[in-house]
Amino acid sequence: MRECFPFQQGFLGGTSARLGISLASDTFIEIDHVTFGYDASRTILDDISLKFQRGKVTAILGGSGCGKTTLMRLIGGVHAADKGRVIFDGEVVDTRDQDQLYRLRRRLGMLFQFGALFTDLTVFENVAFPMREHTTLPEPMIRDLVLMKLNAVGLRGAAGLRISEVSGGMARRIALARAIALDPELIMYDEPFAGLDLISMGVAAKLIRTLNDITGATSLVVSHDVPECMAISDHVVLLATQGRIVAQGTPAELMASNDPETRQFVRGEPDGPVKFHYPAPKIATDFGLTA
């Protein structure tokens, strides 16, 4: 196990029960020939198939607009696939079945790209919110659990602060404490390193890996940040436009790849198969300079 923060054993409360579930398959989330677009004019994901392994950290990398966040929305049942299936622990996600959606969502935690914290609530109240919304736990127990979650992300002392009083890095950690409030089996992180300084970025990356190791959760990390993802992931998927899978494998395999598109992305090279400009007519045409 990698170096860990000083967590208390079993601080997430429901870990033992979760690890006792049937492990009939190593695949926790499966994307089976999924096609999706927000409208008929643009396909975001085109016949994409992926499997995310139980208990592993999988990084989903790729340029803007390749469908990374959309993939998470499909897993969470926010949108229905136009074609294909999204399978959550052996169960096909049906966005028309509200009972199923609430049941499945109770098993996942989501760290939103911009935190999505309630600005009119304190740090404590933000983390307590999902417990009060989805459980009937007594307030003294909620208090203890909230303080344990905040302690896990190093912010127990900030429990009484307003969201306006915390830094961007602190806000991201508060959002993480809220995401793990219900001891989820699946934790999805949407750009967890965006806008963070180098120290906060390192802390966030270490937290993601540590939480995964201690709880046995399955973690999906959507990001542009190659070094952080390579350092904490068990498996990496590199996507291109329309969800095309450019490469997947261990971090070492992707870093050693001779594929030009993979090399360009993981090494941040400006020249290569991935073009800087979004597809457009020739500039002379747009400015009316053609004969």
N, C-alpha and C positions, 0 to 999 in steps of 0.2 A: 504494500500500500504506500502511496506517496505521502509526503509529509503532510500532517493534518493540523487544523486549528484545534484548540483544546476543548473539543466537544465532550459532553458527558455521554456515556454509553446510553443509547436508547432515548436521546433527548427529544426525538420526534414522536414519541408516544406510541404510534401505531405500527412501528417498523416490524416488530415480531409477527404481528398478525398478517402484515402484508407479505412478508417473506415466506409465510406458510401456505400461500396460495399455490394452486396447481401449476407446475411449470411444464406443461405438456409440450410446449413449443418454445424454442429460443427466440422466436420472432414475436415481438410485442406489438409493433405497428407495421402494417403492410399496405403499401400503395400499389394497387393492382390495375395496371393499364388505365390510368386515370387521365382523362382529358377535361380541361376546364378553361372557360373564358368568362370575363365579367359581362361581355356582350358578344354579339355575333361577329363583330368586326375584328376582334383580336383574341387569339388563343394564347393563354398564359402558360398552360401545361398541355403538352401534346403526347398522349399515350405513354405516360411515364410510369415505371414500375420500380419500387424500392422496398427494402426490408430493413427495419430498425431493430436491432437486437436488444433483448431484455437485459437490463442492468448495465448497459454500456453508455458511454458518452459518444454521440455521433455529431460531428460538425457538418453543417450544410453550407458550403461556400459557393460564391458566384457573384457576378456583377449585378448591379441594380436592374430590376425588371425581369429577372430570370425566373421568378416564381417561388422564391424561398419563403416569404411570409405567407403567400397564398397557400402553400403546402401546409403550413401550420393551421391556417383557417379551415382547411378541409379536414384535417385531423380532429380539430375541435368542434366540427359540425356547424361552423358559422355559415358555410356554403356547401351545397351538394355538388358532387362531380357531375359533369355533363355525360361522361361515359366512365365506365370502370367502377372500382370499389375501393373504399378506404376501410381497412379492417383493424379494429382496436381489440387487441388481446383475443383474437378469434371471433369477434363479433362485428358484423358489417354495420358501419355507421349509417343510420337512416335519419336524415334531417327532418323528416316528417313526423318522427316519433319523439315527442317532447319528453316523455318519461325516460326513454333510453338516453336522450341527450343529457338530461340533468344527472342521470346515474353515472354516465361515462365522464362527464365534466367534473363530477365530484372526485374522480380518480386522477385528475391532472391539475397541475399548477402552471400558470403562465406568467412569465416576466415580459411585460410589454416593452416595446422599444423605447418609449418615453416615460416609463414608470407607471403612468395612469393612476397616480395616487390621488386620494380625495384631499384637496387642498384646504377644505374647511374642517378637517379632522386632525387630531394630533397623530404623532407617530404611533403611539399605542393603539389608538382607535382604528387606524388604518389596518394594522395587523389583526386586530380583534374582529374586524368586520366580517370576514368569511366564517369565522367560528360562530358568531352570533346569527349569521344568516342561514347556515346549513346544519347547525347542531343545536342541541338543547342542554349543553353543558352549563353548569352553574357558574356565576360570575367569578367566584374565587378560583375555580379551575382555569377559566379563560385567562384570568390575570396571570397565573403561573405559566401557562402555556405561551402567552404572548411574550413574557419576559424571557422565556427559554429561547424562543425563535429569535428575538432581538439580540440575545446574548450570543447566539450562534453566528450572527453577522457582525458582531462587535459593537452593537448600538443599544445595549440595554440602558445605558446612561442617558440616551436621547429620547426615552419613551415619552416624556412630557412635552417635547418640542412640537411646534407647528411645522408643517411642511415648508413654509416660507423661511424657516430659520435653519434649514439644513442645506448642505452643499449638494451639487449634482451627484457626486460619488456616493454620498450618504443616502440620497433619495433612491439610487439604484439598489443599494443594499436593503433599504426598507421595503422596496418593492419585492425583493427576493424573499425577505422574511414573510411577507404576505403570501407570496406564491407557494411557500412550503407550509403555510398555516394548517392545512388539512392533511398533512402527511401524504402528498400525492405519490402515486406510482410512476407517473410520467410528468417530467418537468420540461417545459418548452421555453427557450430563451430567444427572444427576438432582438438581435443586435445588442447584447448585454454590455459590450465594450464601447459603444458609440458615445463620443463626447467626454470620455473619462481621461484624466491625466494618467501618466505611466504608472504611478503608484496605485491609484484606484483600479486601474486596469488589471494590474497584477493581483490585487486583492480579490477582485471579482472572479478572475480566472481560477484562482486557488479555491475560492468558495464553491464554484461549480463542481470542480473535481472532488473536493472533500465531501460535499453533500452526496454526490453520487456514490462514492466509496462507502460511506458510513450507512446510508439508508438502503442501498440496493435499488434505488430508483433508476428509471430509464431516462436519459437526458438527450434532448435535441437542441443543438445550438446553431442558430442562424446568424451568420456574421460575415463581414468583409475582412476581419482582422486575422490574417494568416498565422502570424507567430503564436498568438495566444491560443488559437484553436489547435494548432499542431502540438502545442505543449500539453494540452489536457485531454485530447480526444483519443478514443480507442479506434474509431473509424471515421473517415472523412469522405464526403460526397461533394464533388465539384459539378455544379450545374451551369448551363449556358442558356441562351434564349429559348423560350418555350419549354423549359424544364429538361432540355437535352442533357443527358448524363455524359459529361466529358470524361470523368475518371472517378473511381472510388477505390478505397483500400485503406491501409494503415497510413498514419502521417509519414512514416519513413518511405513507404512506397510512392506516395505522391511527390515527396520532395526529391526522390531519385528518378522520377519519370523523365523520359526523353520525348514524350509527346509535346509538340510545340505549344499547344493551347494550355496544357497543364503547367508547363514550365513558365510560360508568360505570367499566368495568374499567381502561382505560389511564390514566384520571385519578384513580382511587381515590375516586370519589364514593360517599357512603354511601346515597343514595337513587336508585332507578332500577329497571329491570326485574329485576336480580339481587337476590334477597331474602336477608337475613341468616339467617333461620330455615330449618332443614331442614323439608320438608313434614311436618306433624303434624296430628292432630285439634285442634279448638278447645280452648284450655286449660281452659275450663269443663268440657268433657266429661271430660278426664283427672282433674280434681279432684272429679268427681261433683257438679257444681253445676247440672247441667241438670235441668229439671223432669221 
